[in-house]
Amino acid sequence: MSLIEFSAGASPAPRSLSLLKVTMPALAEMKRQGKPISALTAYDYATARLVDEAGIDLILVGDSLAMVVLGHENTLAVTVDEMLHHTRAVRRGVRRALVVADMPFGSYHGAIGEGVTNAVRFLKEAGAEAVKIEGPRVELVRALVEAEVPVVGHLGLTPQSVHRMGGYRVQARSIDAGLRLQADAFALATAGAGAIVLEGIPREAAGAITAALPIPTIGIGAGPDCDGQILVFHDLVNLTFSPPAKFVRHYGDASTLFRSAIEHYREDVEHHAFPSDAESYHLPEAARRLFSIDPDLSDARDNADAVVNSDAREEMNQF
């Protein structure tokens, strides 16, 4: 595989996973070897670090953050600057996985030069290692590759086309539509895309494309025959506050866990059970004795101030 080994000076990983950096060529080698590619979204440092330490191969900073992080009804509202902000946070938490950034709606839909300029920002300013674009934009992919920007394509149900599609609807449900999708996939691969996300299409269509395509396919709602699978992090752990799509499997219930922890904290605060004495800082013994004197005795108060300032500084320096 085309992998980069971390230097000996890097911090040790908490798990006994490979520390070889996943790259775009490595994904192609995984396809050649028949090794499934695991992918997941992440939008901040903490979740990115957890995802990376769990051994996920590809982390997508998805424009889905518009919905699951920012609360919008679809992905269209998120901006380039917002995507850059979240990509930077994710990159700081990742050591092994390939970091791919979604280019948001409107950032590559005009002139090709503008799309290339925006894509370069994700690599130069945010540390992404590839960008993902939706649709069969062959000329743009070719221009990005010429500009040394690795590209992941995205075909099928493309969320940025929600209005054109009339909603989030399964695509390629006819033979003609499936053949057009396959032709689009081949065109993207020929133009230089390193991988293609297939979303919301029948299993049979995804399987046929995957078998014929020279580059990896990563499925989401496209059946088990793709070279890899991706889910939205918040779907995986039930943090979306909405009914899941058919293809979503909950691997945990963070919503229940977080709600229970938050309610428990509120109850402890209301009943004066948090913080406890053990969770509190204390003055030195001499200062505590002086704090209990009559506050009207100014001389004693001045002495207390002197002791507190001296002893407290000494004790705090030990923290």
Residue frames relative to the residue before (quaternion, step in Angstrom):
aa qw qx qy qz dx dy dz
M 1.0000 0.0000 0.0000 0.0000 0.00 0.00 0.00
S 0.4500 -0.6355 0.5444 0.3119 3.54 -1.27 0.40
L 0.2010 0.7941 -0.5328 0.2126 3.53 0.10 1.32
I 0.2766 -0.7346 0.5957 0.1702 3.54 -1.20 0.56
E 0.3002 -0.7660 0.5407 0.1757 3.57 -0.74 1.01
F 0.4819 -0.6672 0.4830 0.2990 3.55 -0.97 0.82
S 0.5399 -0.6203 0.4633 0.3303 3.53 -1.15 0.67
A 0.6369 -0.5581 0.3783 0.3739 3.53 -1.24 0.52
G 0.6430 0.5581 -0.3221 0.4140 3.56 1.17 -0.49
A 0.5047 0.6581 -0.4300 0.3567 3.58 1.22 -0.18
S 0.5866 -0.5810 0.4289 0.3665 3.55 -1.16 0.60
P 0.5160 -0.6559 0.4426 0.3280 3.61 -0.95 0.75
A 0.4671 -0.6622 0.5096 0.2891 3.55 -1.12 0.70
P 0.5138 -0.6675 0.4403 0.3108 3.60 -1.03 0.66
R 0.7433 0.3089 -0.1972 0.5597 3.58 1.27 -0.23
S 0.5215 -0.6452 0.4653 0.3086 3.55 -1.22 0.48
L 0.2887 0.7432 -0.5406 0.2685 3.56 0.69 1.17
S 0.6433 -0.5087 0.4003 0.4088 3.54 -1.26 0.37
L 0.2689 -0.7610 0.5703 0.1529 3.55 -1.00 0.87
L 0.4133 0.6958 -0.4852 0.3311 3.59 1.21 0.37
K 0.4416 -0.7223 0.4742 0.2417 3.55 -0.74 1.12
V 0.3672 -0.7131 0.5559 0.2184 3.57 -0.91 0.95
T 0.0803 -0.7898 0.6081 0.0076 3.56 -0.92 0.98
M 0.6889 -0.4509 0.3489 0.4476 3.57 -1.27 0.10
P 0.6677 0.4747 -0.3323 0.4674 3.66 0.84 -0.78
A 0.5942 0.5725 -0.3675 0.4291 3.59 1.11 -0.59
L 0.6128 0.5440 -0.3540 0.4508 3.61 1.05 -0.68
A 0.6425 0.5143 -0.3220 0.4679 3.58 1.00 -0.79
E 0.6492 0.5058 -0.3140 0.4734 3.56 1.04 -0.76
M 0.6131 0.5351 -0.3484 0.4651 3.59 1.05 -0.67
K 0.6284 0.5112 -0.3381 0.4791 3.59 1.01 -0.74
R 0.6575 0.5225 -0.3197 0.4387 3.58 0.88 -0.92
Q 0.7209 0.4295 -0.2356 0.4903 3.58 1.03 -0.81
G 0.4602 -0.6958 0.4402 0.3320 3.59 1.24 -0.16
K 0.4410 0.6850 -0.4598 0.3533 3.57 1.18 0.55
P 0.4279 -0.7248 0.4699 0.2660 3.63 -0.57 1.07
I 0.3284 -0.7312 0.5733 0.1697 3.55 -1.10 0.83
S 0.1871 -0.7737 0.5963 0.1041 3.58 -0.78 1.01
A 0.0198 0.7972 -0.6008 0.0555 3.55 -0.91 0.96
L 0.0061 0.7826 -0.6206 0.0488 3.54 -1.15 0.70
T 0.4435 -0.6637 0.5173 0.3084 3.57 -1.15 0.49
A 0.0289 0.7467 -0.6640 -0.0263 3.53 -1.36 0.33
Y 0.2012 -0.8205 0.5323 0.0534 3.53 -1.09 0.74
D 0.7829 0.1930 -0.1266 0.5777 3.61 1.23 -0.06
Y 0.7291 -0.4524 0.2961 0.4195 3.55 -1.33 0.23
A 0.6971 0.5059 -0.2968 0.4123 3.58 0.76 -1.03
T 0.7106 0.4287 -0.2783 0.4835 3.58 0.79 -0.95
A 0.6162 0.5426 -0.3568 0.4457 3.60 1.03 -0.70
R 0.6563 0.5069 -0.3210 0.4574 3.57 0.94 -0.79
L 0.6457 0.5099 -0.3216 0.4687 3.58 0.97 -0.81
V 0.6616 0.5074 -0.3062 0.4595 3.57 0.91 -0.92
D 0.6697 0.4998 -0.2994 0.4605 3.57 0.92 -0.89
E 0.6865 0.4842 -0.2880 0.4597 3.57 0.91 -0.90
A 0.6246 0.5262 -0.3409 0.4657 3.59 1.21 -0.37
G 0.5723 -0.6466 0.3542 0.3591 3.59 1.28 -0.01
I 0.3407 0.7337 -0.5175 0.2790 3.61 1.19 0.36
D 0.4613 -0.7313 0.4427 0.2377 3.58 -0.91 0.96
L 0.8077 0.1146 -0.0171 0.5781 3.59 0.95 -0.87
I 0.1208 -0.7720 0.6215 0.0568 3.56 -0.91 0.97
L 0.1591 -0.7860 0.5943 0.0603 3.55 -0.75 1.11
V 0.2386 -0.7038 0.6495 0.1607 3.54 -0.89 0.99
G 0.1058 -0.8735 0.4748 0.0200 3.52 0.25 1.33
D 0.5214 -0.6094 0.4841 0.3498 3.54 -1.19 0.53
S 0.4237 0.6803 -0.4605 0.3816 3.58 1.31 0.08
L 0.4936 0.6457 -0.4384 0.3838 3.59 1.22 -0.24
A 0.5247 0.6256 -0.4130 0.4034 3.58 1.19 -0.44
M 0.7354 0.4026 -0.2161 0.5005 3.56 1.04 -0.81
V 0.7938 0.3672 -0.1910 0.4455 3.60 0.61 -1.11
V 0.7320 0.3651 -0.2308 0.5270 3.62 1.20 -0.38
L 0.7939 0.3239 -0.1515 0.4917 3.58 0.87 -0.99
G 0.4938 -0.7258 0.3849 0.2851 3.59 1.26 -0.09
H 0.4116 0.6961 -0.4913 0.3235 3.60 1.18 0.37
E 0.5648 -0.6245 0.4252 0.3318 3.59 -1.22 0.42
N 0.7809 0.0599 -0.0669 0.6181 3.60 1.25 -0.28
T 0.6709 -0.5399 0.3442 0.3741 3.58 -1.29 -0.02
L 0.5067 0.7252 -0.3902 0.2553 3.58 1.22 -0.31
A 0.6718 0.5612 -0.3043 0.3757 3.60 1.02 -0.71
V 0.5820 0.6129 -0.3953 0.3597 3.61 1.05 -0.57
T 0.3322 -0.7742 0.5189 0.1448 3.55 -1.01 0.90
V 0.6733 -0.4634 0.3790 0.4340 3.54 -1.33 0.17
D 0.6726 0.5024 -0.3112 0.4453 3.60 0.85 -0.92
E 0.6386 0.5072 -0.3297 0.4757 3.61 1.02 -0.72
M 0.6604 0.4972 -0.3115 0.4688 3.58 0.95 -0.82
L 0.6244 0.5246 -0.3359 0.4713 3.59 1.02 -0.72
H 0.6264 0.5523 -0.3251 0.4437 3.58 0.96 -0.90
H 0.7224 0.4294 -0.2550 0.4782 3.58 0.80 -0.98
T 0.6172 0.5416 -0.3557 0.4463 3.59 1.04 -0.65
R 0.6195 0.5339 -0.3448 0.4607 3.59 1.00 -0.75
A 0.6612 0.5124 -0.3116 0.4508 3.57 0.90 -0.92
V 0.6550 0.5060 -0.3115 0.4669 3.57 0.94 -0.89
R 0.6605 0.5345 -0.3241 0.4159 3.58 0.81 -0.97
R 0.6460 0.5333 -0.3276 0.4369 3.58 1.02 -0.72
G 0.7158 0.4468 -0.2594 0.4698 3.59 1.17 -0.45
V 0.6769 0.5141 -0.2704 0.4521 3.58 1.27 -0.14
R 0.1365 -0.7835 0.6025 0.0674 3.54 -1.04 0.86
R 0.8108 0.3101 -0.1345 0.4779 3.58 0.87 -0.93
A 0.6990 0.5119 -0.2967 0.4016 3.60 0.74 -1.03
L 0.4993 -0.5931 0.5345 0.3365 3.54 -1.31 0.41
V 0.2214 -0.7861 0.5669 0.1078 3.59 -0.76 1.05
V 0.0432 -0.7937 0.6055 -0.0399 3.55 -0.63 1.23
A 0.1895 -0.7909 0.5748 0.0905 3.58 -0.91 0.93
D 0.4149 -0.6732 0.5563 0.2554 3.55 -1.02 0.86
M 0.2941 -0.6936 0.6208 0.2168 3.53 -1.06 0.76
P 0.3884 -0.7692 0.4545 0.2257 3.60 -0.60 1.09
F 0.7044 -0.4599 0.3505 0.4116 3.50 -1.35 0.35
G 0.7967 0.2848 -0.2334 0.4793 3.54 -0.92 0.99
S 0.6323 0.5653 -0.3360 0.4095 3.60 1.20 -0.31
Y 0.7945 0.1952 -0.1145 0.5635 3.60 1.24 -0.23
H 0.5082 0.6857 -0.3893 0.3464 3.58 1.28 0.24
G 0.6461 0.4973 -0.3230 0.4805 3.59 1.27 -0.07
A 0.8266 -0.0867 0.1096 0.5452 3.54 -0.84 -1.02
I 0.5748 -0.6082 0.4250 0.3451 3.56 -1.06 0.79
G 0.6319 0.5479 -0.3378 0.4318 3.59 0.97 -0.79
E 0.6370 0.5168 -0.3235 0.4717 3.57 1.04 -0.76
G 0.6436 0.5222 -0.3200 0.4590 3.57 1.00 -0.80
V 0.6465 0.5077 -0.3175 0.4726 3.58 0.98 -0.82
T 0.6430 0.5299 -0.3223 0.4494 3.58 0.93 -0.88
N 0.6752 0.4801 -0.2957 0.4756 3.58 0.90 -0.88
A 0.6445 0.5241 -0.3269 0.4507 3.60 0.97 -0.79
V 0.6265 0.5421 -0.3367 0.4474 3.58 0.97 -0.84
R 0.6062 0.5701 -0.3597 0.4220 3.60 1.02 -0.70
F 0.6411 0.5359 -0.3371 0.4338 3.59 0.99 -0.77
L 0.6820 0.4479 -0.2898 0.5002 3.59 1.05 -0.68
K 0.7305 0.4659 -0.2410 0.4372 3.56 0.82 -1.04
E 0.7946 0.3366 -0.1548 0.4810 3.58 0.85 -0.97
A 0.7967 0.3209 -0.1511 0.4895 3.60 1.05 -0.64
G 0.4985 -0.6961 0.4115 0.3125 3.61 1.21 -0.16
A 0.3553 0.7191 -0.5203 0.2932 3.60 1.17 0.34
E 0.3345 -0.7488 0.5424 0.1824 3.54 -1.20 0.57
A 0.7619 0.0192 -0.0565 0.6449 3.56 1.36 0.05
V 0.2609 -0.7273 0.6025 0.1996 3.54 -1.31 0.29
K 0.2660 -0.7360 0.5979 0.1734 3.55 -1.27 0.48
I 0.0495 -0.7816 0.6218 0.0065 3.53 -1.00 0.94
E 0.3963 -0.7265 0.5164 0.2202 3.57 -1.12 0.67
G 0.7803 0.3697 -0.2715 0.4251 3.51 -1.23 0.66
P 0.5904 -0.5995 0.4203 0.3398 3.57 -1.29 0.33
R 0.1738 0.8100 -0.5335 0.1703 3.59 0.69 1.09
V 0.1306 -0.8633 0.4854 0.0457 3.52 0.54 1.29
E 0.6849 0.4872 -0.3038 0.4486 3.60 0.80 -0.94
L 0.6369 0.5162 -0.3315 0.4668 3.57 1.02 -0.72
V 0.6319 0.5223 -0.3348 0.4645 3.59 0.95 -0.83
R 0.6524 0.5116 -0.3206 0.4581 3.57 0.90 -0.88
A 0.6705 0.4938 -0.3011 0.4647 3.60 0.93 -0.85
L 0.6387 0.5232 -0.3292 0.4583 3.59 1.01 -0.74
V 0.6548 0.5036 -0.3134 0.4683 3.57 0.93 -0.88
E 0.6426 0.5129 -0.3237 0.4683 3.58 1.00 -0.77
A 0.6890 0.4464 -0.2658 0.5053 3.58 1.20 -0.56
E 0.5177 -0.6732 0.3877 0.3584 3.59 1.30 0.31
V 0.4889 0.6171 -0.4590 0.4118 3.58 1.07 0.75
P 0.3213 -0.7479 0.5448 0.2015 3.63 -0.46 1.12
V 0.1806 -0.8158 0.5483 0.0344 3.56 -0.97 0.93
V 0.1362 -0.7156 0.6779 0.0990 3.52 -1.21 0.76
G 0.2994 -0.7579 0.5542 0.1696 3.57 -0.80 1.01
H 0.1595 -0.7649 0.6174 0.0910 3.56 -1.31 0.19
L 0.0507 0.8116 -0.5729 0.1028 3.55 -0.54 1.24
G 0.6280 0.5096 -0.4164 0.4154 3.54 -1.30 0.37
L 0.7726 -0.1529 0.1786 0.5897 3.53 -0.69 -1.13
T 0.0338 -0.8055 0.5908 -0.0331 3.55 -0.33 1.29
P 0.3995 -0.7797 0.4221 0.2330 3.62 -0.24 1.24
Q 0.6249 0.5388 -0.3583 0.4368 3.60 1.07 -0.53
S 0.6674 0.4600 -0.2904 0.5086 3.60 1.30 -0.20
V 0.2250 0.8349 -0.4852 0.1300 3.57 1.26 0.36
H 0.6824 0.4836 -0.3047 0.4557 3.60 0.91 -0.79
R 0.6424 0.5095 -0.3288 0.4686 3.58 0.99 -0.74
M 0.7070 0.4573 -0.2582 0.4736 3.57 1.00 -0.83
G 0.4195 -0.7142 0.4640 0.3139 3.58 1.23 -0.34
G 0.7777 -0.2008 0.1137 0.5847 3.57 1.16 0.58
Y 0.6116 -0.5368 0.4275 0.3938 3.53 -1.33 0.00
R 0.1278 0.8237 -0.5261 0.1683 3.55 0.13 1.36
V 0.5598 -0.5896 0.4650 0.3504 3.56 -1.11 0.72
Q 0.2446 -0.7872 0.5574 0.0984 3.55 -0.92 0.98
A 0.8032 0.3146 -0.2212 0.4549 3.57 -1.41 0.12
R 0.3101 0.7792 -0.4905 0.2369 3.58 0.89 0.91
S 0.6875 0.3710 -0.2968 0.5492 3.58 1.25 0.25
I 0.6610 -0.5053 0.3623 0.4201 3.56 -1.25 0.35
D 0.6620 0.5097 -0.3162 0.4495 3.58 0.88 -0.91
A 0.6706 0.4932 -0.3036 0.4637 3.57 0.90 -0.89
G 0.6402 0.5275 -0.3195 0.4581 3.57 1.05 -0.76
L 0.6582 0.4998 -0.3059 0.4728 3.57 1.02 -0.80
R 0.6300 0.5177 -0.3367 0.4709 3.60 1.04 -0.72
L 0.6400 0.5248 -0.3204 0.4608 3.55 1.02 -0.82
Q 0.6496 0.5094 -0.3160 0.4677 3.56 0.98 -0.84
A 0.6421 0.5136 -0.3251 0.4672 3.59 0.99 -0.80
D 0.6377 0.5214 -0.3227 0.4662 3.58 1.02 -0.79
A 0.6438 0.5245 -0.3224 0.4544 3.57 0.98 -0.83
F 0.6612 0.4933 -0.3087 0.4735 3.58 0.94 -0.85
A 0.6388 0.5292 -0.3325 0.4488 3.58 0.99 -0.76
L 0.6495 0.5035 -0.3152 0.4746 3.60 0.99 -0.79
A 0.6486 0.5130 -0.3181 0.4637 3.57 0.98 -0.85
T 0.6582 0.5094 -0.3055 0.4625 3.58 0.96 -0.86
A 0.6616 0.5101 -0.2980 0.4618 3.57 1.08 -0.73
G 0.6597 -0.5500 0.2945 0.4190 3.59 1.23 -0.24
A 0.3750 0.7132 -0.5118 0.2977 3.62 1.19 0.15
G 0.3913 -0.7525 0.4882 0.2055 3.56 -0.99 0.86
A 0.7736 -0.0259 0.0247 0.6327 3.57 1.27 -0.38
I 0.2033 -0.7725 0.5894 0.1201 3.56 -1.25 0.36
V 0.3000 -0.7095 0.6099 0.1863 3.55 -0.99 0.90
L 0.1295 -0.7607 0.6332 0.0600 3.57 -0.93 0.98
E 0.0049 -0.8337 0.5498 -0.0522 3.56 -0.47 1.19
G 0.8842 0.0747 -0.0458 0.4588 3.50 -1.14 0.79
I 0.5222 0.5881 -0.4531 0.4197 3.57 0.80 1.02
P 0.6428 -0.5361 0.3627 0.4098 3.62 -1.14 0.45
R 0.6270 -0.5654 0.3924 0.3650 3.53 -1.11 0.73
E 0.6625 0.5318 -0.3201 0.4193 3.57 0.89 -0.92
A 0.6560 0.5001 -0.3139 0.4702 3.58 0.98 -0.82
A 0.6590 0.5053 -0.3092 0.4634 3.57 0.94 -0.87
G 0.6522 0.5236 -0.3171 0.4470 3.58 0.97 -0.82
A 0.6604 0.5056 -0.3088 0.4614 3.57 0.97 -0.85
I 0.6547 0.5027 -0.3119 0.4705 3.58 0.96 -0.86
T 0.6534 0.5274 -0.3107 0.4454 3.56 0.92 -0.91
A 0.6725 0.5065 -0.2985 0.4496 3.58 0.92 -0.90
A 0.7448 0.4223 -0.2265 0.4644 3.57 1.01 -0.76
L 0.6500 0.5650 -0.3142 0.3994 3.57 1.11 -0.64
P 0.4239 -0.7231 0.4796 0.2596 3.63 -0.93 0.79
I 0.7077 0.3939 -0.2529 0.5293 3.62 1.24 -0.24
P 0.6304 -0.5710 0.3608 0.3825 3.61 -1.15 0.49
T 0.2121 -0.7179 0.6435 0.1597 3.51 -1.28 0.58
I 0.1454 -0.7659 0.6225 0.0691 3.53 -1.09 0.79
G 0.2191 -0.8400 0.4903 0.0774 3.54 -0.44 1.22
I 0.0323 0.7255 -0.6871 -0.0217 3.48 -1.35 0.52
G 0.8011 -0.0250 -0.0445 0.5963 3.53 -0.25 1.26
A 0.5847 0.5751 -0.3606 0.4442 3.59 1.12 0.69
G 0.6423 -0.5549 0.3250 0.4170 3.58 1.19 0.42
P 0.6367 -0.6011 0.3644 0.3171 3.57 -1.33 0.27
D 0.6018 0.6260 -0.3455 0.3557 3.61 1.21 -0.10
C 0.4612 0.6542 -0.4661 0.3769 3.59 1.24 0.17
D 0.6230 -0.5538 0.3970 0.3840 3.58 -1.25 0.30
G 0.7988 0.0328 -0.0188 0.6004 3.58 1.20 -0.42
Q 0.2920 -0.7331 0.5857 0.1852 3.54 -1.34 0.10
I 0.0671 -0.7735 0.6285 0.0472 3.53 -1.20 0.62
L 0.0528 -0.7590 0.6476 0.0417 3.54 -1.21 0.67
V 0.5167 -0.5754 0.5219 0.3600 3.53 -1.31 0.29
F 0.5616 -0.6404 0.4088 0.3276 3.57 -0.82 1.03
H 0.6952 0.4867 -0.2867 0.4446 3.58 0.84 -0.94
D 0.5945 0.5280 -0.3612 0.4871 3.59 1.17 -0.46
L 0.6339 0.5675 -0.3204 0.4165 3.55 0.94 -0.95
V 0.8077 0.2637 -0.1081 0.5162 3.58 0.94 -0.93
N 0.4992 -0.7027 0.4011 0.3100 3.60 1.26 0.45
L 0.4250 0.6729 -0.4937 0.3504 3.53 0.62 1.22
T 0.4905 0.7031 -0.4047 0.3182 3.61 1.14 0.44
F 0.3063 -0.7881 0.4862 0.2209 3.64 1.22 -0.29
S 0.6878 0.3876 -0.2923 0.5397 3.58 1.11 0.64
P 0.6298 -0.5336 0.3845 0.4133 3.61 -1.17 0.46
P 0.4491 -0.7128 0.4629 0.2755 3.61 -0.84 0.88
A 0.5442 -0.5772 0.4944 0.3552 3.55 -1.27 0.46
K 0.7024 -0.4857 0.3205 0.4100 3.57 -1.24 0.43
F 0.7309 0.4611 -0.2438 0.4402 3.57 0.95 -0.88
V 0.5615 0.6248 -0.3870 0.3801 3.62 1.23 -0.22
R 0.0727 -0.7527 0.6524 0.0509 3.54 -1.09 0.81
H 0.3229 -0.7386 0.5610 0.1886 3.56 -0.85 1.00
Y 0.1636 -0.7959 0.5785 0.0712 3.57 -0.70 1.11
G 0.7775 0.0566 -0.0556 0.6239 3.56 1.31 0.06
D 0.3123 -0.7393 0.5657 0.1895 3.55 -1.28 0.28
A 0.0904 -0.8347 0.5429 0.0159 3.54 0.39 1.28
S 0.5782 0.5979 -0.3797 0.4049 3.59 1.07 -0.64
T 0.6891 0.4576 -0.2753 0.4899 3.58 0.86 -0.95
L 0.6434 0.5324 -0.3186 0.4484 3.58 0.97 -0.87
F 0.6967 0.4665 -0.2800 0.4675 3.57 0.81 -0.98
R 0.6549 0.5162 -0.3263 0.4451 3.58 0.88 -0.90
S 0.6530 0.5130 -0.3150 0.4595 3.59 0.95 -0.86
A 0.6583 0.5062 -0.3111 0.4622 3.60 0.93 -0.88
I 0.6673 0.5041 -0.3024 0.4573 3.58 0.93 -0.89
E 0.6608 0.4986 -0.3089 0.4683 3.60 0.94 -0.85
H 0.6318 0.5282 -0.3278 0.4631 3.57 1.03 -0.79
Y 0.6382 0.5207 -0.3173 0.4700 3.58 1.00 -0.85
R 0.6542 0.5121 -0.3206 0.4549 3.59 0.87 -0.91
E 0.6598 0.5101 -0.3093 0.4571 3.58 0.92 -0.88
D 0.6526 0.5126 -0.3191 0.4578 3.59 0.95 -0.81
V 0.6433 0.5044 -0.3272 0.4740 3.59 1.01 -0.76
E 0.6756 0.5054 -0.2980 0.4465 3.58 0.90 -0.90
H 0.7442 0.3691 -0.2088 0.5160 3.61 1.11 -0.64
H 0.4801 -0.6963 0.4191 0.3303 3.58 1.26 0.37
A 0.4187 0.6994 -0.4743 0.3325 3.59 1.07 0.72
F 0.7492 0.2129 -0.1674 0.6045 3.58 1.29 -0.10
P 0.5563 -0.2879 -0.7773 0.0584 1.49 -1.68 1.86
S 0.4806 -0.6424 0.5092 0.3116 3.55 -1.24 0.42
D 0.6904 -0.4462 0.3490 0.4499 3.54 -1.30 0.07
A 0.6496 0.5230 -0.3160 0.4523 3.58 1.03 -0.78
E 0.7015 0.4382 -0.2616 0.4974 3.60 1.18 -0.46
S 0.6045 0.5481 -0.3412 0.4666 3.57 1.33 0.29
Y 0.4448 -0.6424 0.5485 0.2977 3.55 -1.27 0.50
H 0.1839 -0.7931 0.5748 0.0823 3.60 -1.17 0.63
L 0.4839 -0.6315 0.5219 0.3075 3.51 -1.21 0.57
P 0.6102 -0.5082 0.4302 0.4292 3.60 -1.23 0.26
E 0.6833 -0.5225 0.3246 0.3933 3.54 -1.20 0.61
A 0.6566 0.5165 -0.3268 0.4420 3.62 0.88 -0.88
A 0.6731 0.4867 -0.3020 0.4678 3.56 0.93 -0.85
R 0.6230 0.5368 -0.3507 0.4479 3.57 1.03 -0.71
R 0.6436 0.5164 -0.3299 0.4585 3.62 0.98 -0.77
L 0.6850 0.4828 -0.2874 0.4638 3.56 0.93 -0.86
F 0.6109 0.5571 -0.3540 0.4371 3.58 1.13 -0.57
S 0.6712 0.5062 -0.3010 0.4502 3.57 1.20 -0.44
I 0.4981 0.6696 -0.4308 0.3434 3.66 1.24 0.00
D 0.6773 -0.4726 0.3790 0.4175 3.53 -1.34 0.20
P 0.3958 -0.7541 0.4655 0.2409 3.63 -0.53 1.08
D 0.6013 0.5751 -0.3700 0.4134 3.60 1.20 -0.27
L 0.6022 0.5481 -0.3638 0.4524 3.58 1.22 -0.27
S 0.2791 -0.8224 0.4702 0.1570 3.55 0.00 1.29
D 0.6337 0.5318 -0.3545 0.4358 3.59 0.96 -0.76
A 0.6622 0.4939 -0.3103 0.4704 3.54 0.92 -0.89
R 0.6328 0.5385 -0.3369 0.4429 3.57 1.06 -0.78
D 0.6411 0.5169 -0.3252 0.4649 3.56 1.04 -0.81
N 0.6349 0.5197 -0.3278 0.4683 3.57 1.04 -0.80
A 0.6371 0.5357 -0.3248 0.4490 3.56 1.00 -0.86
D 0.6371 0.5325 -0.3309 0.4483 3.56 0.98 -0.86
A 0.6558 0.5195 -0.3165 0.4471 3.56 0.93 -0.87
V 0.6700 0.4961 -0.2987 0.4645 3.57 0.94 -0.93
V 0.6493 0.5280 -0.3165 0.4467 3.54 0.94 -0.94
N 0.6837 0.5016 -0.2971 0.4389 3.56 0.82 -1.01
S 0.6915 0.4733 -0.2779 0.4697 3.56 1.00 -0.80
D 0.7437 0.4211 -0.2353 0.4629 3.56 0.68 -1.13
A 0.6469 0.5282 -0.3349 0.4363 3.57 0.95 -0.79
R 0.6321 0.5220 -0.3412 0.4600 3.56 1.01 -0.77
E 0.6536 0.5215 -0.3124 0.4509 3.55 0.98 -0.88
E 0.6922 0.4768 -0.2845 0.4611 3.58 0.93 -0.91
M 0.6588 0.5172 -0.3179 0.4443 3.59 0.94 -0.83
N 0.6086 0.5651 -0.3527 0.4311 3.57 1.13 -0.59
Q 0.6392 0.5304 -0.3188 0.4567 3.55 1.27 -0.38
F 0.5508 0.6310 -0.3937 0.3788 3.60 1.23 -0.33
